[in-house]
Amino acid sequence: MALQHAKSSEVVNLLASRESPTPISQALVSTPEIELMRLVMKAGKTVPPHAVAGPITLFCRQGSIEVRAGDSMQTMKQDDLMFLEGGADHALHAVTDAIVLVTVFRVPGR
């Protein structure tokens, strides 16, 4: 079954999914302007260095992650928020099991 994106005014639980009783990584909202993703990371998992065209936010909803942005490494814990400018090279590493809400602001024409 294909995962469904939330519709306008729909309530979405950040820790649960209609498709699974345990949290799974998935795009929650996808429009031409933004993409909102729930990223579920088991302790030790790494997202390799990458960059996206538009600015992004990372909201650590649960657990703890390390974020490398440029030459800086920072630890995010539950309820921490980070903003990254468009084009910023970054990588993630889960220190503990973690759930991160990622918002990507899409750049028109890309």
C-alpha positions in Angstrom: 0.0 0.0 0.0 1.3 3.4 -0.9 1.9 5.9 1.9 -0.5 8.8 2.0 0.4 12.4 2.4 -1.7 14.5 4.8 -4.3 16.7 3.3 -5.0 20.3 4.2 -6.4 20.6 7.8 -5.7 16.9 8.5 -4.3 16.1 12.0 -1.1 14.0 11.9 0.5 12.3 14.9 4.3 12.8 14.7 5.0 9.6 16.6 2.6 7.2 14.9 1.4 6.3 11.4 -1.8 5.1 9.9 0.2 2.5 8.0 2.2 1.2 11.0 1.8 0.9 14.8 5.4 1.8 15.2 6.8 5.1 13.7 8.3 4.8 10.2 10.1 7.3 8.1 7.8 8.9 5.6 6.9 12.1 3.8 3.9 13.5 5.7 3.2 16.5 3.5 4.4 17.1 0.0 3.5 20.2 -2.0 5.3 22.3 -4.6 6.4 24.6 -1.8 7.4 22.3 1.1 8.1 18.7 2.0 7.6 17.6 5.6 9.1 14.3 6.6 9.2 12.1 9.7 12.7 10.6 9.8 13.0 7.6 12.1 16.6 6.7 13.0 17.8 3.8 15.0 20.8 4.4 17.2 24.0 4.3 15.1 22.2 5.0 11.8 23.8 7.7 9.6 22.5 9.9 6.9 25.5 10.7 4.7 26.6 14.2 3.8 24.2 15.9 1.3 22.6 19.3 0.6 19.3 20.5 -0.7 18.5 23.6 -2.7 16.1 25.3 -0.3 16.4 26.0 3.4 15.5 23.2 5.9 14.6 22.8 9.5 15.3 19.8 11.7 13.1 19.3 14.8 14.3 16.5 17.1 11.0 15.1 18.4 12.5 12.2 20.3 16.0 10.8 21.1 19.3 12.4 20.2 21.2 13.0 17.0 24.4 14.6 15.9 24.3 17.0 13.0 27.4 17.9 11.0 26.8 21.2 9.1 29.9 22.5 7.3 32.8 22.1 9.8 30.5 22.2 12.9 29.2 19.2 14.8 26.2 19.7 17.1 24.1 17.4 19.2 20.3 17.8 19.1 18.1 16.4 21.9 14.4 16.1 22.2 12.6 19.4 21.4 15.7 21.0 19.8 15.3 22.8 16.5 17.9 23.6 13.9 17.7 25.8 10.7 20.0 25.2 7.8 20.3 27.6 4.8 19.7 26.3 1.3 22.7 24.5 -0.1 24.2 23.8 3.3 26.1 20.5 3.4 25.0 18.4 6.3 24.9 14.9 7.7 23.0 13.2 10.6 24.0 10.5 13.0 21.6 9.0 15.6 23.2 8.8 19.0 20.1 7.1 20.4 16.9 6.0 18.6 15.4 9.2 17.3 12.5 10.8 15.5 13.3 13.9 13.5 10.8 16.2 11.8 12.4 17.5 8.6 10.9 20.4 6.7 12.4 21.2 3.2 11.4 24.5 1.7 11.5 24.0 -2.0 13.1 26.6 -4.3 10.8 27.5 -7.3 12.1 26.2 -10.6 14.2 23.4 -9.3 
